[in-house]
Amino acid sequence: MEWLSRILSHEPTVLALSITVVVTIFIFAARKAHVNHLAKMKKIDDSFNSK
């Protein structure tokens, strides 16, 4: 449990690192959703243009 007390003693650093990780994961998820949305919109647009 010594490692845990060492981590918690650096609380601001751990908090900043945790927030950075969460924001980074959110950015990657949002980008993936946006790319998927663009692909679906292109597929729909192509289906209308081919007629």
Order of alpha helices (4+ residues) and beta strands (2+ residues): alpha-alpha
